[in-house]
Amino acid sequence: MRKIYLDHAASTPMHPEVAEAMMTVMTEKFGNASSVHSFGREAKRMVNGARDRLAASLGCKPEELVFTGGGTESDNLALFGTIQAKKSRGKHIITTAIEHHAVLHSCQQLEKVGFEVTYLPVDRTGRVHPEQVAEALRPDTILVSIMYGNNEVGTLQPIMEIGEIIRSKNADTVFHVDAVQALGAVPIHCNEFPVDLISFSSHKINGPQGVGALYIRKKLMIEPIIYGGLQEKKRRAGTENMAGIIGFAKAAELAADGLFRRREQDLHMRSTLLTSLERTVGRDHYKVNGSEEFYLPHIVNISFPEMQTETMLMNLDMEGIAVASGSACTSGSLEPSHVLEAMNLPQNLLRSAIRFSFGLGNTSEEIEYTAEKVGTILTRLRKKL
Ligand code: PMP
């Protein structure tokens, strides 16, 4: 059976050049970067070389990057690391209702131990309004955490405006941005963003799984969440995932070089999907969720109100086509998406949302084929109703 992968927001295939760079490390290099002998020194040189290259592609200084075990750990380090360092100053945190669970569940945990969290609402397109951040800021607000691009609907947040507001109103408040989905899809230049902490993950940009990084603005002190040796400059203990780090740096370089090309490609896939669905499903039978103005080009979230999410998902899977449900990061669960709920979508749209996400290797023909199949599934199952 033919296989079509349209779930790149969940994870991406590894770029061959990334695999090649990692293969040398996995087969030939095994020193521990913390050892003093020549094997250790070589490992350290490799990790630091990767850090230099990653910093160059993210627009920051190498010492501002800490390698982590992925986006989830980066988010946890940003939140718990900040509150540990700043808790004597206040116990108020601001975030939004549409964050990834790595942030939301961390916030819920913090509420249990005495922190107060304000969850900002979003509008119908999934956007947070900067004035709401301004209104929510208090003298005891120690942290604001707002994602750049949403993983379910692709909506981009006005992080520049929000960052400027925080700096002008509450210069001591730490601003964290989860840029896991944004990396590789929109330009990122850490030092030019009015942001203190930024989370990244490698496997969303054709790099290996289980590795990521947290950008920590120079001079900002946060506490570690993993204790042990002195690796990662006392900010994250444990032997580094050297092959993963080398692969991540390579993937980030390729992503930075190919940003414009990828954007063109994603936009092309997006418009191909939408025009094909118009033909195969008919404009009255689906609704695109999210912003038409501020969005990540690789993510399109569409509701087909005549069919529940799981039915469409499984029928497409039987055709070899991989897409995601609205609640993309609670896969396996049939719970409605907290993102679509926060956007105030009516029940019929909430319960019929499908996320299509494009990436390396997708072709227009695959997208047209997918739209055909969506049309056939809807027609076939509609008849049975
Ligand atoms: N934040 C966002 C916005 C994400 O999309 C994801 C991945 N679904 C994560 C964080 C977690 O990243 P990882 O899978 O590397 O832990």
Boltz pocket constraint, residues with backbone or C-beta under 6 A from the ligand:
constraints:
  - pocket:
      binder: B
      contacts: [[A, 9], [A, 10], [A, 69], [A, 70], [A, 71], [A, 72], [A, 73], [A, 75], [A, 100], [A, 102], [A, 147], [A, 149], [A, 150], [A, 151], [A, 178], [A, 180], [A, 181], [A, 200], [A, 201], [A, 202], [A, 203], [A, 210], [A, 211], [A, 212], [A, 329]]
      max_distance: 6.0
